[in-house]
Amino acid sequence: MHKHHSSSHVLQADFEHVAQQQQSLLSMIFPSQNSHRGNKDINSFDARGIAIYRNNLVATAQQALAISYPTVLTFIGDGLFNYACRKLLIMSPPKHGDWALWGEDFPSLLSEITQLSSYPFVGDLAKLDWLIQQTLRAKDSVVEQSSLQLLATHNIDKLFIELSPSMLCMTSRYPVMELYLSKEVNMPLAESQKATQQTISPQYLESAIEKLSESNLSQNVLIYRSDLKPEIRELSASEHYWLHLIRQGVSIGEALDLMSDDSYKDDFDFAQWFGLALKQNLITHLREE
């Protein structure tokens, strides 16, 4: 036991040391206005070398965030996006070698940037972008067909639903689903052209603008992966509550009772939902208590 605690303390100390080194490196790469004076670390390095490293680091960070947050980039443009990227790089530097894992703090940072005050929805839109990336990276899963027979042989009060790890949900005060879908990708006509151009689709944008004018808007969005492709759809209040209960480990029978008690009975059909859940790969298997 003593050796285990000792090892933990050593590892913690190593992590803290690496974090300090990382912060020192970032301070050299992105110095504040007065940090050059008397800073021996900065003065000991070739300014041209630091400038080259800084430019490469920023370019890599911008490319990584552009992949993780394509919708945000479409809405706010390169200038504000790159500005926010640089701020994130200083505030929350990468902790992994894989750049795709970096950027989780981007949504909260965007919500705090004054220059983005005219885009109050951008933080939630970024959250949706990030969740879609997490869905893409989630472990593959298929429905365990044999477990479905439990519905016919067991009491539903003793049966539980295991949801797919690629299924995620979010709630927003803004019409993030319409804003996301308004980012239309137009494939070029010529086969020789490899680039794609992202534009704003008027159809979804008009719907988003209409919903933005609504007071007390609350939109529940389901993010899932079907046939290896990420999909999104809006959840009704009843389905959102149902998924909340299932995630909390409530049995099928008890969840249906709670749905009835909370006046969702008329809005929720379990058989219909179950068929859709199987089609959309929301379920991995059923299990008994």
C-alpha positions in Angstrom: 0.0 0.0 0.0 2.8 2.4 0.9 4.6 1.6 -2.3 1.4 2.3 -4.3 1.0 5.7 -2.7 4.7 6.5 -3.2 4.4 5.6 -6.9 1.3 7.8 -7.3 3.1 10.8 -5.7 6.0 10.3 -8.1 3.8 10.1 -11.1 1.9 13.2 -9.9 5.2 15.1 -9.5 6.3 14.0 -13.0 3.0 15.3 -14.5 3.3 18.6 -12.7 6.9 18.9 -13.8 5.9 18.3 -17.5 3.1 20.8 -17.1 5.5 23.4 -15.8 7.9 22.8 -18.7 5.1 23.0 -21.1 3.9 26.3 -19.7 7.5 27.7 -19.7 7.8 26.7 -23.4 4.5 28.5 -24.2 5.7 31.6 -22.3 8.7 31.7 -24.6 6.6 31.1 -27.7 3.9 33.5 -26.8 5.6 36.1 -24.6 3.6 38.9 -23.0 4.5 42.5 -23.7 6.9 42.9 -20.8 8.2 39.3 -20.6 11.2 39.9 -22.9 12.9 42.1 -20.3 15.3 40.1 -18.2 13.9 36.7 -19.4 17.1 34.6 -19.8 15.2 31.7 -21.3 13.9 33.8 -24.2 17.2 35.6 -24.7 19.1 32.3 -24.8 17.1 31.1 -27.8 17.3 32.3 -31.4 14.4 34.6 -32.0 14.1 33.3 -35.6 13.9 29.7 -34.4 11.2 30.6 -31.9 9.2 32.5 -34.6 9.4 29.5 -37.0 8.3 27.1 -34.2 5.5 29.4 -33.2 4.2 29.7 -36.7 4.2 25.9 -37.2 2.5 25.3 -33.8 -0.2 27.8 -34.6 -0.8 26.5 -38.1 -1.1 22.9 -36.7 -3.5 24.0 -34.0 -5.6 25.9 -36.5 -5.8 22.9 -38.8 -6.7 20.6 -35.9 -9.5 22.9 -34.6 -10.8 23.4 -38.2 -11.3 19.7 -38.4 -13.0 19.5 -35.0 -15.1 22.6 -35.3 -16.0 23.0 -39.0 -19.4 24.6 -38.3 -17.9 27.3 -36.0 -15.3 28.1 -38.7 -18.0 28.5 -41.3 -20.0 31.0 -39.2 -17.3 33.2 -37.6 -14.7 33.1 -40.4 -11.0 32.6 -40.5 -10.0 35.8 -38.6 -12.0 35.3 -35.4 -11.5 31.5 -35.6 -7.7 31.8 -35.7 -7.7 34.5 -33.0 -9.7 32.1 -30.7 -7.4 29.2 -31.6 -4.4 31.2 -30.5 -6.0 32.1 -27.2 -6.9 28.4 -26.6 -3.4 27.3 -27.4 -2.1 29.6 -24.7 -4.8 28.9 -22.2 -5.2 25.2 -22.7 -2.2 23.6 -24.5 -2.4 20.1 -25.8 -1.8 17.3 -23.3 -1.6 14.5 -25.9 0.4 13.8 -29.0 -2.8 13.4 -30.9 -4.1 16.8 -31.9 -7.5 15.4 -32.5 -7.9 15.0 -28.7 -7.2 18.7 -28.2 -9.9 21.4 -28.1 -12.4 20.3 -25.6 -12.3 23.7 -23.9 -12.9 25.6 -27.1 -16.7 26.0 -26.6 -16.4 27.6 -23.2 -13.6 29.9 -24.5 -15.7 31.0 -27.5 -18.5 32.0 -25.1 -16.1 34.4 -23.2 -14.6 36.2 -26.2 -16.0 39.7 -26.5 -15.6 39.9 -30.2 -18.0 37.0 -30.6 -20.8 38.7 -28.6 -22.9 39.0 -31.8 -22.7 35.2 -32.0 -24.3 34.2 -28.7 -25.0 30.7 -30.0 -21.4 29.9 -31.0 -20.5 28.2 -27.7 -23.3 25.7 -28.0 -22.6 25.3 -31.8 -19.0 24.4 -30.9 -20.2 21.9 -28.3 -22.3 20.2 -31.0 -19.3 20.1 -33.3 -17.2 18.6 -30.6 -19.8 15.9 -29.7 -20.0 14.9 -33.3 -16.2 14.4 -33.3 -16.6 12.3 -30.1 -19.3 10.2 -31.8 -16.9 9.6 -34.7 -14.1 8.5 -32.4 -16.3 6.3 -30.2 -15.8 2.6 -30.1 -17.7 0.6 -32.7 -20.7 -1.3 -31.5 -23.4 -3.6 -33.0 -26.6 -4.8 -31.5 -26.4 -8.1 -29.7 -29.4 -9.6 -31.4 -29.7 -12.6 -29.0 -30.2 -10.2 -26.0 -33.4 -8.9 -27.6 -35.1 -12.2 -26.9 -35.2 -11.2 -23.2 -38.2 -8.9 -24.0 -40.2 -12.0 -24.7 -39.0 -14.1 -21.8 -38.4 -11.7 -18.9 -40.2 -9.1 -16.8 -39.4 -5.7 -18.2 -39.1 -4.4 -14.6 -35.9 -6.5 -14.5 -34.6 -5.6 -17.9 -32.2 -2.8 -18.7 -31.1 -1.1 -21.9 -27.4 -0.5 -22.7 -27.0 2.4 -25.0 -24.3 2.7 -27.7 -21.1 4.6 -26.6 -21.4 6.6 -29.8 -24.8 8.0 -28.8 -24.6 11.5 -27.2 -27.1 14.2 -26.3 -27.0 17.9 -25.6 -29.5 20.7 -24.7 -29.2 24.2 -26.0 -31.1 27.5 -25.7 -30.4 28.0 -29.4 -31.5 26.2 -32.6 -28.1 24.6 -32.9 -29.4 21.7 -35.1 -30.7 24.1 -37.8 -27.5 26.2 -37.5 -25.4 23.0 -38.0 -27.5 21.8 -40.9 -27.4 25.2 -42.5 -23.7 24.6 -43.2 -24.1 23.1 -46.6 -21.2 21.3 -48.3 -21.2 21.8 -52.0 -19.1 19.2 -53.9 -17.4 20.6 -57.0 -18.7 19.5 -60.4 -15.3 18.8 -61.9 -13.8 15.5 -60.7 -10.3 17.0 -60.8 -11.3 19.5 -58.1 -10.7 18.0 -54.7 -11.6 20.9 -52.4 -15.1 21.4 -51.0 -16.7 24.7 -50.5 -18.8 25.3 -47.4 -21.7 27.7 -47.7 -24.8 28.6 -45.7 -28.0 26.9 -46.7 -30.9 29.4 -46.8 -33.5 26.8 -45.9 -32.1 25.8 -42.5 -30.8 29.3 -41.8 -34.3 30.8 -42.2 -35.6 28.2 -39.8 -32.8 29.0 -37.3 -33.5 32.7 -37.5 -37.2 32.1 -36.8 -36.4 29.9 -33.8 -33.9 32.4 -32.5 -36.7 34.9 -32.0 -38.6 32.5 -29.8 -38.4 33.1 -26.0 -37.5 30.2 -23.7 -36.4 28.0 -26.5 -34.9 24.7 -25.4 -33.6 22.3 -28.1 -32.6 18.7 -27.3 -30.3 17.2 -29.9 -29.3 13.5 -30.3 -25.9 12.7 -31.9 -25.4 9.2 -33.1 -23.5 7.1 -35.6 -25.3 5.1 -38.2 -23.3 3.1 -40.8 -20.1 4.9 -39.6 -21.6 8.3 -40.4 -22.5 10.8 -37.7 -26.1 11.9 -37.7 -28.1 14.4 -35.6 -31.8 14.8 -35.0 -34.0 16.7 -32.6 -35.3 14.9 -29.5 -38.8 15.4 -28.2 -39.2 16.3 -24.5 -40.5 12.7 -23.9 -37.7 10.9 -25.7 -35.1 13.1 -24.0 -36.5 12.2 -20.6 -36.7 8.5 -21.6 -33.0 8.5 -22.6 -32.2 10.3 -19.3 -33.9 7.6 -17.3 -32.1 4.8 -19.3 -28.8 6.5 -18.8 -29.5 6.6 -15.1 -29.8 2.8 -15.0 -33.5 2.7 -14.6 -35.2 -0.6 -15.8 -37.5 -0.5 -18.9 -40.6 -1.2 -16.7 -39.8 1.5 -14.1 -38.9 4.0 -16.8 -42.2 3.4 -18.5 -44.0 3.9 -15.2 -42.1 7.2 -14.6 -43.0 8.3 -18.1 -46.7 7.7 -17.3 -46.5 9.5 -14.0 -44.8 12.5 -15.6 -47.5 12.9 -18.3 -45.3 11.7 -21.2 -47.3 8.6 -21.8 -49.3 10.0 -24.7 -46.2 11.3 -26.4 -44.0 8.2 -26.1 -44.5 4.8 -27.8 -41.9 2.3 -26.5 -42.4 -0.2 -29.4 -41.9 2.6 -32.0 -38.9 4.0 -30.2 -37.3 0.6 -29.8 -37.6 -0.1 -33.6 -36.0 3.3 -34.4 -33.3 2.8 -31.8 -32.3 -0.4 -33.4 -32.3 1.1 -36.8 -30.1 4.1 -35.7 -27.7 1.9 -33.7 -28.6 3.5 -30.3 -28.6 0.3 -28.4 -25.9 -2.3 -27.9 -27.9 -4.9 -25.9 -30.5 -5.7 -23.3 -29.5 -7.1 -19.9 -31.3 -8.6 -17.0 -30.8 -7.6 -13.4 
